[in-house]
Amino acid sequence: TCYESVMGLFGAELNLFMELRFHYKPKHLPWARLITRYAVAAMFIFLADPESVSEVEEDEWRELLRLGLLREEELQHLERYGRRHCSVILLHWSARVIQESAKNIGLTSNVMRCFLQQLLRVRQEKQLLLDTVRLPVPFQYFHLLNVMLIVNLGLWAYGFGIMQSMFAPIGFFFAQLIFCGLMEMAAQLADPFGTDEVDFPMRQYLLTHFNNSVFLIERCLPPDERHPEALALVNVADKLAKHKRVPRMKEDPMSPCSSPYSPGRNVYDSDEAEDDDDDD
């Protein structure tokens, strides 16, 4: 279904970001940020209109700039292309950044291949969703279904009409309401993307995905030697070999797991890696 395709698309990108955060050290964080913002920007552009029949509107470009997912020079380059091409180009940029970062920071070819496979899975999920929304019930079958509904309602009308009961019109009304309601519900479920009340709250989905992506890249900081309590939670086996019990982790405001984050700050505009071991 469309819902499963959309959720699978979000899940594929979050898996990629988790892999990035695991393999990229804090000093290599700008590479991970660049990959993430290109991938998330591609998601925003694609899911705004999965059928890619409309052009990217000015409000969408401004929102991408406001969130820090695109910069002015990147926007000027993408404005020349259609919606679907913009999504593909941004995914290609993410793949190029993965390739360049792997060379610069010394990642193995297997790790780089794993990242690229995750990106390919994102592209496959997008293609699956595109094929689903572009190929609903064939138009001939839709007309045949309407003819069957009209004939059925006609027979029901004749059957209820020859009944000598005062409840016959009421029964026919509810029968007609049920059949026509099923037809309308099927038409709405065939295309759940739009601004109707029954459509997916896509903006809410996208903003939630954006927040999850920011959290994975910016907040899930690895423990280091200056935080032995955090290391104990990561490597419990070694800690138990040296001590009888694992010390309980104390709340430390300077812990990397509670690093400060300002919602108003543009987390993707930073060109320099943040030092996770920095003390105020």
C-alpha positions, -999 to 999 in steps of 0.1 A, spaced: 0 0 0 10 37 -3 13 40 35 37 11 37 57 25 8 60 59 25 70 44 59 95 22 42 110 52 24 115 70 57 129 39 73 154 33 45 168 69 50 170 66 87 189 34 84 214 52 62 218 80 87 224 55 115 251 39 94 266 73 88 266 82 125 282 49 134 311 51 109 318 88 108 338 102 137 330 136 151 357 153 131 342 139 100 307 152 109 305 178 80 305 149 55 276 132 73 257 165 75 261 171 38 250 136 29 220 139 52 207 173 40 209 162 4 190 130 11 163 148 33 159 176 7 153 149 -20 126 134 3 109 167 8 107 174 -29 96 139 -39 68 134 -13 53 168 -20 40 153 -53 50 116 -57 35 116 -92 59 144 -102 33 161 -124 38 196 -109 68 219 -107 84 227 -73 67 258 -61 84 289 -46 70 281 -11 87 247 -12 121 262 -22 118 288 7 110 261 32 140 241 21 162 272 25 146 279 59 153 244 72 189 246 59 185 217 35 196 237 5 217 268 -1 212 295 -26 236 283 -52 222 248 -50 187 261 -53 196 281 -84 210 250 -100 180 228 -92 154 253 -103 162 245 -139 149 209 -135 115 193 -128 104 178 -95 114 142 -102 148 152 -117 155 174 -86 150 144 -63 172 121 -84 199 148 -86 200 153 -49 203 115 -43 232 115 -68 249 144 -49 246 123 -17 262 93 -35 290 116 -47 296 129 -12 298 94 1 323 85 -25 345 115 -18 343 112 19 352 75 18 384 85 0 393 114 23 386 97 57 398 62 47 366 42 47 369 7 33 351 -2 1 327 -25 19 315 4 41 311 27 11 292 -1 -7 269 -4 23 261 33 22 254 32 -15 232 2 -12 211 21 14 208 50 -11 198 26 -38 172 12 -15 158 47 -10 156 52 -48 139 18 -52 113 27 -26 106 60 -44 102 42 -77 78 17 -61 57 45 -47 57 63 -80 46 31 -98 18 26 -73 3 61 -76 8 63 -114 -8 29 -121 -42 27 -103 -71 6 -115 -71 8 -154 -96 32 -168 -116 5 -186 -120 -14 -153 -131 18 -136 -159 23 -162 -169 -13 -159 -171 -10 -122 -194 20 -126 -216 1 -150 -219 -28 -126 -228 -4 -98 -255 13 -119 -270 -20 -129 -270 -33 -94 -286 -1 -80 -312 -3 -108 -321 -39 -98 -323 -29 -62 -345 0 -71 -369 -23 -90 -369 -49 -62 -376 -23 -34 -402 -6 -57 -424 -36 -60 -424 -42 -23 -456 -33 -5 -438 -19 25 -433 16 38 -397 7 48 -387 -1 12 -375 34 3 -355 36 35 -338 3 27 -330 13 -8 -316 46 4 -291 29 28 -282 3 2 -274 31 -23 -255 50 3 -233 20 12 -224 11 -25 -217 47 -35 -197 53 -3 -175 23 -11 -169 36 -45 -159 70 -32 -137 55 -5 -119 34 -30 -112 65 -52 -98 83 -22 -76 54 -11 -62 51 -46 -45 86 -43 -39 95 -6 -16 124 -15 -31 159 -15 -46 185 7 -79 167 15 -88 158 51 -86 121 43 -51 124 27 -18 117 44 -6 145 67 26 146 45 40 178 60 38 164 95 55 132 83 83 152 66 89 174 96 90 144 119 115 127 95 136 159 95 137 160 133 146 124 135 174 129 110 188 159 129 186 139 161 206 110 146 233 131 132 236 158 159 225 143 192 236 106 190 272 114 199 295 84 207 310 81 242 347 87 247 374 81 272 364 112 292 331 96 301 338 62 316 302 57 327 291 59 291 318 35 280 307 10 306 272 9 290 287 4 256 312 -23 266 296 -41 295 315 -73 291 349 -57 296 336 -37 325 323 -68 342 357 -85 338 374 -57 358 347 -49 383 321 -68 401 293 -46 389 288 -19 363 286 16 380 254 33 375 256 61 350 252 95 366 235 124 351 262 147 337 252 179 319 285 177 300 278 142 287 278 138 249 244 122 251 230 155 265 248 179 242 230 213 238 208 218 208 191 249 198 159 244 178 164 277 161 199 270 150 205 258 114 222 225 122 231 218 85 248 252 78 279 244 99 310 237 77 332 227 106 329 196 127 319 201 163 343 189 190 323 164 211 349 165 238 348 202 243 340 214 279 324 248 286 
